[in-house]
Amino acid sequence: MNYTLSEKFMNTNFILRPYTLRELAVHYGVHSKTLRKWLKPFTSELGPRIGHFYTIVQVEIICHKLGKPELG
């Protein structure tokens, strides 16, 4: 599935860049274990992380699936 950068993400304080699981959890305001559970249904679509980081494309998929982080 191809995701493009939408105006929704361009007009927010959340910067689309590579993030670790912990960094994303902070933006979503949850513990990293909770975020891991939320992402579990999308693991095949997300694919593997690069080291400890989710790529920009993976972060955009996460934002489309879970919504824009409120704490951005």
PDB file with SEQRES, HELIX, SHEET and CRYST1 records, atoms N, CA, C and O in Angstrom:
SEQRES   1 A   72  MET ASN TYR THR LEU SER GLU LYS PHE MET ASN THR ASN          
SEQRES   2 A   72  PHE ILE LEU ARG PRO TYR THR LEU ARG GLU LEU ALA VAL          
SEQRES   3 A   72  HIS TYR GLY VAL HIS SER LYS THR LEU ARG LYS TRP LEU          
SEQRES   4 A   72  LYS PRO PHE THR SER GLU LEU GLY PRO ARG ILE GLY HIS          
SEQRES   5 A   72  PHE TYR THR ILE VAL GLN VAL GLU ILE ILE CYS HIS LYS          
SEQRES   6 A   72  LEU GLY LYS PRO GLU LEU GLY                                  
HELIX    1 AA1 GLU A    7  MET A   10  1                                   4    
HELIX    2 AA2 LEU A   21  TYR A   28  1                                   8    
HELIX    3 AA3 SER A   32  LEU A   39  1                                   8    
HELIX    4 AA4 LYS A   40  PHE A   42  5                                   3    
HELIX    5 AA5 THR A   43  LEU A   46  1                                   4    
HELIX    6 AA6 ILE A   56  LEU A   66  1                                  11    
CRYST1    1.000    1.000    1.000  90.00  90.00  90.00 P 1           1          
ATOM      1  N   MET A   1       0.847  -1.174   0.000  1.00  0.00           N  
ATOM      2  CA  MET A   1       0.000   0.000   0.000  1.00  0.00           C  
ATOM      3  C   MET A   1       0.887   1.231   0.000  1.00  0.00           C  
ATOM      4  O   MET A   1       1.879   1.282   0.727  1.00  0.00           O  
ATOM      5  N   ASN A   2       0.542   2.216  -0.804  1.00  0.00           N  
ATOM      6  CA  ASN A   2       1.345   3.422  -0.940  1.00  0.00           C  
ATOM      7  C   ASN A   2       0.706   4.557  -0.160  1.00  0.00           C  
ATOM      8  O   ASN A   2      -0.448   4.912  -0.400  1.00  0.00           O  
ATOM      9  N   TYR A   3       1.457   5.127   0.774  1.00  0.00           N  
ATOM     10  CA  TYR A   3       0.973   6.252   1.567  1.00  0.00           C  
ATOM     11  C   TYR A   3       1.708   7.507   1.135  1.00  0.00           C  
ATOM     12  O   TYR A   3       2.917   7.486   0.906  1.00  0.00           O  
ATOM     13  N   THR A   4       0.970   8.595   1.026  1.00  0.00           N  
ATOM     14  CA  THR A   4       1.597   9.858   0.678  1.00  0.00           C  
ATOM     15  C   THR A   4       1.418  10.827   1.834  1.00  0.00           C  
ATOM     16  O   THR A   4       0.486  10.706   2.630  1.00  0.00           O  
ATOM     17  N   LEU A   5       2.320  11.784   1.912  1.00  0.00           N  
ATOM     18  CA  LEU A   5       2.272  12.777   2.965  1.00  0.00           C  
ATOM     19  C   LEU A   5       1.060  13.670   2.732  1.00  0.00           C  
ATOM     20  O   LEU A   5       0.982  14.369   1.722  1.00  0.00           O  
ATOM     21  N   SER A   6       0.126  13.647   3.660  1.00  0.00           N  
ATOM     22  CA  SER A   6      -1.094  14.422   3.483  1.00  0.00           C  
ATOM     23  C   SER A   6      -0.998  15.745   4.235  1.00  0.00           C  
ATOM     24  O   SER A   6      -0.113  15.934   5.069  1.00  0.00           O  
ATOM     25  N   GLU A   7      -1.912  16.651   3.932  1.00  0.00           N  
ATOM     26  CA  GLU A   7      -1.954  17.939   4.617  1.00  0.00           C  
ATOM     27  C   GLU A   7      -2.163  17.747   6.108  1.00  0.00           C  
ATOM     28  O   GLU A   7      -1.694  18.558   6.908  1.00  0.00           O  
ATOM     29  N   LYS A   8      -2.855  16.693   6.491  1.00  0.00           N  
ATOM     30  CA  LYS A   8      -3.107  16.398   7.897  1.00  0.00           C  
ATOM     31  C   LYS A   8      -1.810  16.347   8.683  1.00  0.00           C  
ATOM     32  O   LYS A   8      -1.762  16.823   9.817  1.00  0.00           O  
ATOM     33  N   PHE A   9      -0.756  15.780   8.108  1.00  0.00           N  
ATOM     34  CA  PHE A   9       0.516  15.653   8.797  1.00  0.00           C  
ATOM     35  C   PHE A   9       1.408  16.868   8.583  1.00  0.00           C  
ATOM     36  O   PHE A   9       2.309  17.123   9.382  1.00  0.00           O  
ATOM     37  N   MET A  10       1.166  17.612   7.522  1.00  0.00           N  
ATOM     38  CA  MET A  10       1.982  18.785   7.265  1.00  0.00           C  
ATOM     39  C   MET A  10       1.617  19.935   8.199  1.00  0.00           C  
ATOM     40  O   MET A  10       2.454  20.799   8.460  1.00  0.00           O  
ATOM     41  N   ASN A  11       0.383  19.965   8.708  1.00  0.00           N  
ATOM     42  CA  ASN A  11      -0.093  21.066   9.539  1.00  0.00           C  
ATOM     43  C   ASN A  11      -0.084  20.721  11.017  1.00  0.00           C  
ATOM     44  O   ASN A  11      -0.950  21.193  11.754  1.00  0.00           O  
ATOM     45  N   THR A  12       0.857  19.921  11.472  1.00  0.00           N  
ATOM     46  CA  THR A  12       0.928  19.533  12.875  1.00  0.00           C  
ATOM     47  C   THR A  12       2.332  19.739  13.412  1.00  0.00           C  
ATOM     48  O   THR A  12       3.266  20.004  12.654  1.00  0.00           O  
ATOM     49  N   ASN A  13       2.475  19.616  14.718  1.00  0.00           N  
ATOM     50  CA  ASN A  13       3.786  19.719  15.345  1.00  0.00           C  
ATOM     51  C   ASN A  13       4.551  18.406  15.269  1.00  0.00           C  
ATOM     52  O   ASN A  13       5.749  18.374  15.553  1.00  0.00           O  
ATOM     53  N   PHE A  14       3.882  17.325  14.890  1.00  0.00           N  
ATOM     54  CA  PHE A  14       4.526  16.022  14.788  1.00  0.00           C  
ATOM     55  C   PHE A  14       5.360  15.985  13.524  1.00  0.00           C  
ATOM     56  O   PHE A  14       4.838  16.136  12.420  1.00  0.00           O  
ATOM     57  N   ILE A  15       6.652  15.784  13.688  1.00  0.00           N  
ATOM     58  CA  ILE A  15       7.572  15.759  12.551  1.00  0.00           C  
ATOM     59  C   ILE A  15       7.729  14.320  12.079  1.00  0.00           C  
ATOM     60  O   ILE A  15       8.034  13.425  12.867  1.00  0.00           O  
ATOM     61  N   LEU A  16       7.519  14.115  10.804  1.00  0.00           N  
ATOM     62  CA  LEU A  16       7.651  12.792  10.217  1.00  0.00           C  
ATOM     63  C   LEU A  16       9.128  12.513   9.987  1.00  0.00           C  
ATOM     64  O   LEU A  16       9.738  13.087   9.086  1.00  0.00           O  
ATOM     65  N   ARG A  17       9.711  11.622  10.808  1.00  0.00           N  
ATOM     66  CA  ARG A  17      11.114  11.256  10.744  1.00  0.00           C  
ATOM     67  C   ARG A  17      11.244   9.858  11.334  1.00  0.00           C  
ATOM     68  O   ARG A  17      10.273   9.350  11.894  1.00  0.00           O  
ATOM     69  N   PRO A  18      12.403   9.219  11.231  1.00  0.00           N  
ATOM     70  CA  PRO A  18      12.566   7.912  11.875  1.00  0.00           C  
ATOM     71  C   PRO A  18      12.440   8.035  13.398  1.00  0.00           C  
ATOM     72  O   PRO A  18      12.975   8.969  13.995  1.00  0.00           O  
ATOM     73  N   TYR A  19      11.736   7.095  14.017  1.00  0.00           N  
ATOM     74  CA  TYR A  19      11.534   7.083  15.461  1.00  0.00           C  
ATOM     75  C   TYR A  19      11.801   5.689  16.009  1.00  0.00           C  
ATOM     76  O   TYR A  19      11.630   4.691  15.308  1.00  0.00           O  
ATOM     77  N   THR A  20      12.222   5.631  17.271  1.00  0.00           N  
ATOM     78  CA  THR A  20      12.285   4.360  17.975  1.00  0.00           C  
ATOM     79  C   THR A  20      10.906   4.074  18.547  1.00  0.00           C  
ATOM     80  O   THR A  20      10.044   4.952  18.581  1.00  0.00           O  
ATOM     81  N   LEU A  21      10.705   2.852  18.991  1.00  0.00           N  
ATOM     82  CA  LEU A  21       9.431   2.487  19.610  1.00  0.00           C  
ATOM     83  C   LEU A  21       9.170   3.368  20.826  1.00  0.00           C  
ATOM     84  O   LEU A  21       8.049   3.837  21.024  1.00  0.00           O  
ATOM     85  N   ARG A  22      10.176   3.589  21.624  1.00  0.00           N  
ATOM     86  CA  ARG A  22      10.025   4.404  22.835  1.00  0.00           C  
ATOM     87  C   ARG A  22       9.654   5.845  22.501  1.00  0.00           C  
ATOM     88  O   ARG A  22       8.799   6.434  23.163  1.00  0.00           O  
ATOM     89  N   GLU A  23      10.291   6.419  21.477  1.00  0.00           N  
ATOM     90  CA  GLU A  23       9.974   7.791  21.070  1.00  0.00           C  
ATOM     91  C   GLU A  23       8.524   7.900  20.594  1.00  0.00           C  
ATOM     92  O   GLU A  23       7.818   8.846  20.941  1.00  0.00           O  
ATOM     93  N   LEU A  24       8.091   6.925  19.799  1.00  0.00           N  
ATOM     94  CA  LEU A  24       6.693   6.932  19.346  1.00  0.00           C  
ATOM     95  C   LEU A  24       5.736   6.775  20.519  1.00  0.00           C  
ATOM     96  O   LEU A  24       4.689   7.421  20.559  1.00  0.00           O  
ATOM     97  N   ALA A  25       6.090   5.922  21.471  1.00  0.00           N  
ATOM     98  CA  ALA A  25       5.235   5.724  22.646  1.00  0.00           C  
ATOM     99  C   ALA A  25       5.073   7.035  23.417  1.00  0.00           C  
ATOM    100  O   ALA A  25       3.982   7.336  23.901  1.00  0.00           O  
ATOM    101  N   VAL A  26       6.137   7.806  23.533  1.00  0.00           N  
ATOM    102  CA  VAL A  26       6.054   9.094  24.210  1.00  0.00           C  
ATOM    103  C   VAL A  26       5.097  10.019  23.464  1.00  0.00           C  
ATOM    104  O   VAL A  26       4.289  10.706  24.088  1.00  0.00           O  
ATOM    105  N   HIS A  27       5.181  10.042  22.142  1.00  0.00           N  
ATOM    106  CA  HIS A  27       4.280  10.886  21.354  1.00  0.00           C  
ATOM    107  C   HIS A  27       2.826  10.452  21.504  1.00  0.00           C  
ATOM    108  O   HIS A  27       1.926  11.292  21.517  1.00  0.00           O  
ATOM    109  N   TYR A  28       2.592   9.150  21.615  1.00  0.00           N  
ATOM    110  CA  TYR A  28       1.220   8.660  21.786  1.00  0.00           C  
ATOM    111  C   TYR A  28       0.774   8.692  23.246  1.00  0.00           C  
ATOM    112  O   TYR A  28      -0.400   8.459  23.536  1.00  0.00           O  
ATOM    113  N   GLY A  29       1.694   8.978  24.165  1.00  0.00           N  
ATOM    114  CA  GLY A  29       1.336   9.082  25.578  1.00  0.00           C  
ATOM    115  C   GLY A  29       1.062   7.748  26.235  1.00  0.00           C  
ATOM    116  O   GLY A  29       0.261   7.668  27.166  1.00  0.00           O  
ATOM    117  N   VAL A  30       1.720   6.693  25.764  1.00  0.00           N  
ATOM    118  CA  VAL A  30       1.536   5.352  26.328  1.00  0.00           C  
ATOM    119  C   VAL A  30       2.897   4.722  26.592  1.00  0.00           C  
ATOM    120  O   VAL A  30       3.924   5.222  26.133  1.00  0.00           O  
ATOM    121  N   HIS A  31       2.897   3.633  27.327  1.00  0.00           N  
ATOM    122  CA  HIS A  31       4.120   2.867  27.572  1.00  0.00           C  
ATOM    123  C   HIS A  31       4.499   2.130  26.286  1.00  0.00           C  
ATOM    124  O   HIS A  31       3.639   1.809  25.466  1.00  0.00           O  
ATOM    125  N   SER A  32       5.782   1.869  26.123  1.00  0.00           N  
ATOM    126  CA  SER A  32       6.249   1.206  24.899  1.00  0.00           C  
ATOM    127  C   SER A  32       5.647  -0.187  24.731  1.00  0.00           C  
ATOM    128  O   SER A  32       5.439  -0.632  23.602  1.00  0.00           O  
ATOM    129  N   LYS A  33       5.361  -0.889  25.842  1.00  0.00           N  
ATOM    130  CA  LYS A  33       4.721  -2.208  25.739  1.00  0.00           C  
ATOM    131  C   LYS A  33       3.309  -2.080  25.179  1.00  0.00           C  
ATOM    132  O   LYS A  33       2.864  -2.927  24.404  1.00  0.00           O  
ATOM    133  N   THR A  34       2.612  -1.028  25.571  1.00  0.00           N  
ATOM    134  CA  THR A  34       1.257  -0.791  25.054  1.00  0.00           C  
ATOM    135  C   THR A  34       1.306  -0.512  23.557  1.00  0.00           C  
ATOM    136  O   THR A  34       0.515  -1.061  22.791  1.00  0.00           O  
ATOM    137  N   LEU A  35       2.239   0.344  23.144  1.00  0.00           N  
ATOM    138  CA  LEU A  35       2.356   0.658  21.722  1.00  0.00           C  
ATOM    139  C   LEU A  35       2.714  -0.589  20.924  1.00  0.00           C  
ATOM    140  O   LEU A  35       2.206  -0.780  19.819  1.00  0.00           O  
ATOM    141  N   ARG A  36       3.575  -1.433  21.463  1.00  0.00           N  
ATOM    142  CA  ARG A  36       3.943  -2.680  20.784  1.00  0.00           C  
ATOM    143  C   ARG A  36       2.699  -3.544  20.555  1.00  0.00           C  
ATOM    144  O   ARG A  36       2.550  -4.147  19.493  1.00  0.00           O  
ATOM    145  N   LYS A  37       1.809  -3.604  21.549  1.00  0.00           N  
ATOM    146  CA  LYS A  37       0.562  -4.377  21.406  1.00  0.00           C  
ATOM    147  C   LYS A  37      -0.337  -3.754  20.345  1.00  0.00           C  
ATOM    148  O   LYS A  37      -0.972  -4.466  19.567  1.00  0.00           O  
ATOM    149  N   TRP A  38      -0.389  -2.430  20.314  1.00  0.00           N  
ATOM    150  CA  TRP A  38      -1.198  -1.747  19.312  1.00  0.00           C  
ATOM    151  C   TRP A  38      -0.678  -2.023  17.902  1.00  0.00           C  
ATOM    152  O   TRP A  38      -1.465  -2.127  16.961  1.00  0.00           O  
ATOM    153  N   LEU A  39       0.635  -2.140  17.752  1.00  0.00           N  
ATOM    154  CA  LEU A  39       1.241  -2.329  16.429  1.00  0.00           C  
ATOM    155  C   LEU A  39       1.247  -3.787  15.974  1.00  0.00           C  
ATOM    156  O   LEU A  39       1.460  -4.064  14.794  1.00  0.00           O  
ATOM    157  N   LYS A  40       1.020  -4.707  16.885  1.00  0.00           N  
ATOM    158  CA  LYS A  40       1.100  -6.133  16.559  1.00  0.00           C  
ATOM    159  C   LYS A  40       0.238  -6.533  15.358  1.00  0.00           C  
ATOM    160  O   LYS A  40       0.712  -7.309  14.529  1.00  0.00           O  
ATOM    161  N   PRO A  41      -1.002  -6.049  15.217  1.00  0.00           N  
ATOM    162  CA  PRO A  41      -1.799  -6.445  14.041  1.00  0.00           C  
ATOM    163  C   PRO A  41      -1.237  -5.954  12.706  1.00  0.00           C  
ATOM    164  O   PRO A  41      -1.635  -6.449  11.652  1.00  0.00           O  
ATOM    165  N   PHE A  42      -0.322  -4.992  12.740  1.00  0.00           N  
ATOM    166  CA  PHE A  42       0.204  -4.403  11.512  1.00  0.00           C  
ATOM    167  C   PHE A  42       1.643  -4.803  11.228  1.00  0.00           C  
ATOM    168  O   PHE A  42       2.272  -4.211  10.351  1.00  0.00           O  
ATOM    169  N   THR A  43       2.191  -5.794  11.943  1.00  0.00           N  
ATOM    170  CA  THR A  43       3.603  -6.140  11.785  1.00  0.00           C  
ATOM    171  C   THR A  43       3.955  -6.560  10.359  1.00  0.00           C  
ATOM    172  O   THR A  43       5.027  -6.209   9.864  1.00  0.00           O  
ATOM    173  N   SER A  44       3.079  -7.298   9.695  1.00  0.00           N  
ATOM    174  CA  SER A  44       3.394  -7.720   8.328  1.00  0.00           C  
ATOM    175  C   SER A  44       3.399  -6.527   7.374  1.00  0.00           C  
ATOM    176  O   SER A  44       4.203  -6.481   6.444  1.00  0.00           O  
ATOM    177  N   GLU A  45       2.512  -5.572   7.599  1.00  0.00           N  
ATOM    178  CA  GLU A  45       2.463  -4.384   6.743  1.00  0.00           C  
ATOM    179  C   GLU A  45       3.641  -3.437   7.032  1.00  0.00           C  
ATOM    180  O   GLU A  45       4.167  -2.800   6.119  1.00  0.00           O  
ATOM    181  N   LEU A  46       4.046  -3.352   8.295  1.00  0.00           N  
ATOM    182  CA  LEU A  46       5.146  -2.472   8.671  1.00  0.00           C  
ATOM    183  C   LEU A  46       6.500  -3.020   8.235  1.00  0.00           C  
ATOM    184  O   LEU A  46       7.369  -2.267   7.794  1.00  0.00           O  
ATOM    185  N   GLY A  47       6.673  -4.310   8.357  1.00  0.00           N  
ATOM    186  CA  GLY A  47       7.965  -4.904   8.044  1.00  0.00           C  
ATOM    187  C   GLY A  47       8.946  -4.680   9.181  1.00  0.00           C  
ATOM    188  O   GLY A  47       8.585  -4.111  10.211  1.00  0.00           O  
ATOM    189  N   PRO A  48      10.179  -5.120   9.002  1.00  0.00           N  
ATOM    190  CA  PRO A  48      11.167  -5.011  10.086  1.00  0.00           C  
ATOM    191  C   PRO A  48      11.683  -3.579  10.242  1.00  0.00           C  
ATOM    192  O   PRO A  48      11.725  -2.803   9.287  1.00  0.00           O  
ATOM    193  N   ARG A  49      12.073  -3.259  11.472  1.00  0.00           N  
ATOM    194  CA  ARG A  49      12.699  -1.968  11.734  1.00  0.00           C  
ATOM    195  C   ARG A  49      14.135  -2.002  11.229  1.00  0.00           C  
ATOM    196  O   ARG A  49      14.716  -3.072  11.048  1.00  0.00           O  
ATOM    197  N   ILE A  50      14.690  -0.839  11.007  1.00  0.00           N  
ATOM    198  CA  ILE A  50      16.092  -0.702  10.643  1.00  0.00           C  
ATOM    199  C   ILE A  50      16.842  -0.409  11.945  1.00  0.00           C  
ATOM    200  O   ILE A  50      16.811   0.712  12.451  1.00  0.00           O  
ATOM    201  N   GLY A  51      17.506  -1.419  12.473  1.00  0.00           N  
ATOM    202  CA  GLY A  51      18.109  -1.276  13.803  1.00  0.00           C  
ATOM    203  C   GLY A  51      16.996  -1.123  14.824  1.00  0.00           C  
ATOM    204  O   GLY A  51      16.132  -1.993  14.932  1.00  0.00           O  
ATOM    205  N   HIS A  52      17.004  -0.042  15.567  1.00  0.00           N  
ATOM    206  CA  HIS A  52      15.950   0.228  16.547  1.00  0.00           C  
ATOM    207  C   HIS A  52      14.916   1.203  16.016  1.00  0.00           C  
ATOM    208  O   HIS A  52      13.969   1.540  16.727  1.00  0.00           O  
ATOM    209  N   PHE A  53      15.072   1.661  14.793  1.00  0.00           N  
ATOM    210  CA  PHE A  53      14.231   2.729  14.264  1.00  0.00           C  
ATOM    211  C   PHE A  53      13.196   2.232  13.258  1.00  0.00           C  
ATOM    212  O   PHE A  53      13.454   1.332  12.459  1.00  0.00           O  
ATOM    213  N   TYR A  54      12.006   2.857  13.328  1.00  0.00           N  
ATOM    214  CA  TYR A  54      11.017   2.721  12.264  1.00  0.00           C  
ATOM    215  C   TYR A  54      11.368   3.765  11.219  1.00  0.00           C  
ATOM    216  O   TYR A  54      11.699   4.898  11.568  1.00  0.00           O  
ATOM    217  N   THR A  55      11.301   3.404   9.942  1.00  0.00           N  
ATOM    218  CA  THR A  55      11.609   4.348   8.865  1.00  0.00           C  
ATOM    219  C   THR A  55      10.480   5.375   8.754  1.00  0.00           C  
ATOM    220  O   THR A  55       9.426   5.230   9.373  1.00  0.00           O  
ATOM    221  N   ILE A  56      10.721   6.400   7.963  1.00  0.00           N  
ATOM    222  CA  ILE A  56       9.706   7.430   7.763  1.00  0.00           C  
ATOM    223  C   ILE A  56       8.436   6.815   7.172  1.00  0.00           C  
ATOM    224  O   ILE A  56       7.330   7.172   7.579  1.00  0.00           O  
ATOM    225  N   VAL A  57       8.583   5.908   6.229  1.00  0.00           N  
ATOM    226  CA  VAL A  57       7.426   5.244   5.618  1.00  0.00           C  
ATOM    227  C   VAL A  57       6.668   4.436   6.674  1.00  0.00           C  
ATOM    228  O   VAL A  57       5.438   4.464   6.710  1.00  0.00           O  
ATOM    229  N   GLN A  58       7.390   3.724   7.526  1.00  0.00           N  
ATOM    230  CA  GLN A  58       6.746   2.949   8.585  1.00  0.00           C  
ATOM    231  C   GLN A  58       6.040   3.859   9.572  1.00  0.00           C  
ATOM    232  O   GLN A  58       4.942   3.538  10.026  1.00  0.00           O  
ATOM    233  N   VAL A  59       6.648   4.989   9.915  1.00  0.00           N  
ATOM    234  CA  VAL A  59       6.016   5.941  10.843  1.00  0.00           C  
ATOM    235  C   VAL A  59       4.738   6.493  10.224  1.00  0.00           C  
ATOM    236  O   VAL A  59       3.738   6.673  10.920  1.00  0.00           O  
ATOM    237  N   GLU A  60       4.763   6.760   8.940  1.00  0.00           N  
ATOM    238  CA  GLU A  60       3.556   7.262   8.280  1.00  0.00           C  
ATOM    239  C   GLU A  60       2.449   6.204   8.284  1.00  0.00           C  
ATOM    240  O   GLU A  60       1.282   6.539   8.488  1.00  0.00           O  
ATOM    241  N   ILE A  61       2.797   4.940   8.063  1.00  0.00           N  
ATOM    242  CA  ILE A  61       1.809   3.861   8.132  1.00  0.00           C  
ATOM    243  C   ILE A  61       1.226   3.785   9.542  1.00  0.00           C  
ATOM    244  O   ILE A  61       0.014   3.648   9.707  1.00  0.00           O  
ATOM    245  N   ILE A  62       2.085   3.875  10.555  1.00  0.00           N  
ATOM    246  CA  ILE A  62       1.623   3.842  11.946  1.00  0.00           C  
ATOM    247  C   ILE A  62       0.653   4.993  12.204  1.00  0.00           C  
ATOM    248  O   ILE A  62      -0.382   4.798  12.841  1.00  0.00           O  
ATOM    249  N   CYS A  63       0.974   6.173  11.722  1.00  0.00           N  
ATOM    250  CA  CYS A  63       0.096   7.337  11.918  1.00  0.00           C  
ATOM    251  C   CYS A  63      -1.239   7.154  11.220  1.00  0.00           C  
ATOM    252  O   CYS A  63      -2.269   7.584  11.739  1.00  0.00           O  
ATOM    253  N   HIS A  64      -1.241   6.529  10.059  1.00  0.00           N  
ATOM    254  CA  HIS A  64      -2.499   6.275   9.355  1.00  0.00           C  
ATOM    255  C   HIS A  64      -3.329   5.220  10.092  1.00  0.00           C  
ATOM    256  O   HIS A  64      -4.556   5.312  10.128  1.00  0.00           O  
ATOM    257  N   LYS A  65      -2.675   4.234  10.671  1.00  0.00           N  
ATOM    258  CA  LYS A  65      -3.389   3.157  11.367  1.00  0.00           C  
ATOM    259  C   LYS A  65      -3.881   3.597  12.743  1.00  0.00           C  
ATOM    260  O   LYS A  65      -5.013   3.295  13.120  1.00  0.00           O  
ATOM    261  N   LEU A  66      -3.041   4.308  13.495  1.00  0.00           N  
ATOM    262  CA  LEU A  66      -3.376   4.652  14.884  1.00  0.00           C  
ATOM    263  C   LEU A  66      -3.853   6.092  15.035  1.00  0.00           C  
ATOM    264  O   LEU A  66      -4.346   6.477  16.096  1.00  0.00           O  
ATOM    265  N   GLY A  67      -3.712   6.869  14.001  1.00  0.00           N  
ATOM    266  CA  GLY A  67      -4.056   8.290  14.094  1.00  0.00           C  
ATOM    267  C   GLY A  67      -2.823   9.097  14.446  1.00  0.00           C  
ATOM    268  O   GLY A  67      -1.810   8.559  14.895  1.00  0.00           O  
ATOM    269  N   LYS A  68      -2.931  10.392  14.234  1.00  0.00           N  
ATOM    270  CA  LYS A  68      -1.821  11.294  14.518  1.00  0.00           C  
ATOM    271  C   LYS A  68      -1.591  11.363  16.033  1.00  0.00           C  
ATOM    272  O   LYS A  68      -2.552  11.480  16.794  1.00  0.00           O  
ATOM    273  N   PRO A  69      -0.348  11.293  16.472  1.00  0.00           N  
ATOM    274  CA  PRO A  69      -0.094  11.412  17.907  1.00  0.00           C  
ATOM    275  C   PRO A  69      -0.568  12.763  18.433  1.00  0.00           C  
ATOM    276  O   PRO A  69      -0.284  13.799  17.831  1.00  0.00           O  
ATOM    277  N   GLU A  70      -1.276  12.756  19.533  1.00  0.00           N  
ATOM    278  CA  GLU A  70      -1.817  13.999  20.099  1.00  0.00           C  
ATOM    279  C   GLU A  70      -0.740  14.835  20.771  1.00  0.00           C  
ATOM    280  O   GLU A  70      -0.852  16.059  20.828  1.00  0.00           O  
ATOM    281  N   LEU A  71       0.310  14.182  21.283  1.00  0.00           N  
ATOM    282  CA  LEU A  71       1.338  14.918  22.011  1.00  0.00           C  
ATOM    283  C   LEU A  71       2.418  15.479  21.123  1.00  0.00           C  
ATOM    284  O   LEU A  71       3.307  16.186  21.597  1.00  0.00           O  
ATOM    285  N   GLY A  72       2.355  15.166  19.803  1.00  0.00           N  
ATOM    286  CA  GLY A  72       3.332  15.593  18.828  1.00  0.00           C  
ATOM    287  C   GLY A  72       4.120  16.747  19.239  1.00  0.00           C  
ATOM    288  O   GLY A  72       4.984  17.202  18.491  1.00  0.00           O  
TER     289      GLY A  72                                                      
END                                                                             
